[in-house]
Amino acid sequence: VHYKLYYWPSIQGRGEFVRLALEHALADYTDVARMPAARGSGMPAMLRLLGDSRLKHPPFAPPILQAGKQYVAQTANILYFLGGRLGLAPRAEAERLWVHQLQLSVADFVVEVHDTHHPLGPSMYYEEQKVAARRRAADFTRNRLPKFLGYFETVLARNGVRGGYMAGGRLSYVDLSMFQLIAGLRYAFPKTMKRRERHIPGLVALHDRVAAGRNIAAYLASERRIPFNEEGIFRHYPELDA
Ligand SMILES: N[C@@H](CCC(=O)N[C@@H](CS)C(=O)NCC(=O)O)C(=O)O
């Protein structure tokens, strides 16, 4: 199968959780909006898809994954779809749902990370909501970040000594997402994470193991990995990192 990922070309964003799964599995895929606009690719192709009035199941927003005639959107849903196909999810339904449940909690967390710099909404610039952002980020770094990371650390610990994965005895897509969360939070909130990391040794070790995996290490060193920047979800604004 050849997969097509439609996502904003200049940011890691939510698309990165999908890219990591595709890259780990060495899947055959095109990152459509990052290709040249010629020959039906690039941003025009993504905008065409978003405006396609013939689709019976129109997606609301990127990331969107295409497999043949099928289009799947919503990050956690895409990963649920890919998990079985790429060998990145348990086979038993109960375990698969558990991984999906964890991924939905990742999605909730990602919204809260985003809202530290856009507390009043995504349609206004950060510069228009800096005061609210400081208040929101203070609550995030003090309460929400410790709560979410503490939860994921507990999940990891309770899964036991079976190789240090979030669920079951093998790597799943939610392990890749844990890597991305730690990497992103380190970029956006270095001071907060410096204090926090001793409380989440399991997640830090998981981050390191994922980063050292052969395919992910090659991906991270390649140009396919877009650097973190101040347009994505994880933005480094020093004033928000108390
Ligand atoms: N819950 C969705 C959120 C999708 C989403 O917010 N996508 C962003 C980019 S990361 C977007 O393009 N949003 C456009 C909009 O909300 O109008 C997911 O996890 O995929």
PDBQT file of the ligand as one rigid body, heavy atoms in Angstrom, charges set to zero:
ROOT
HETATM    1  N1  LIG A 301      -8.485  16.510  16.812  1.00  0.00    +0.000 N 
HETATM    2  C1  LIG A 301      -7.860  16.682  15.517  1.00  0.00    +0.000 C 
HETATM    3  C2  LIG A 301      -7.415  18.121  15.411  1.00  0.00    +0.000 C 
HETATM    4  C3  LIG A 301      -7.027  18.510  14.037  1.00  0.00    +0.000 C 
HETATM    5  C4  LIG A 301      -6.489  19.910  13.990  1.00  0.00    +0.000 C 
HETATM    6  O1  LIG A 301      -6.759  20.750  14.855  1.00  0.00    +0.000 OA
HETATM    7  N2  LIG A 301      -5.676  20.198  12.975  1.00  0.00    +0.000 N 
HETATM    8  C5  LIG A 301      -5.062  21.501  12.874  1.00  0.00    +0.000 C 
HETATM    9  C6  LIG A 301      -3.622  21.405  12.527  1.00  0.00    +0.000 C 
HETATM   10  S1  LIG A 301      -2.722  20.525  13.792  1.00  0.00    +0.000 SA
HETATM   11  C7  LIG A 301      -5.760  22.311  11.805  1.00  0.00    +0.000 C 
HETATM   12  O2  LIG A 301      -5.327  22.384  10.682  1.00  0.00    +0.000 OA
HETATM   13  N3  LIG A 301      -6.884  22.921  12.174  1.00  0.00    +0.000 N 
HETATM   14  C8  LIG A 301      -7.653  23.752  11.306  1.00  0.00    +0.000 C 
HETATM   15  C9  LIG A 301      -8.850  24.274  12.046  1.00  0.00    +0.000 C 
HETATM   16  O3  LIG A 301      -9.061  23.888  13.205  1.00  0.00    +0.000 OA
HETATM   17  O4  LIG A 301      -9.554  25.105  11.480  1.00  0.00    +0.000 OA
HETATM   18  C10 LIG A 301      -6.694  15.713  15.399  1.00  0.00    +0.000 C 
HETATM   19  O5  LIG A 301      -6.184  15.226  16.430  1.00  0.00    +0.000 OA
HETATM   20  O6  LIG A 301      -6.282  15.391  14.288  1.00  0.00    +0.000 OA
ENDROOT
TORSDOF 0
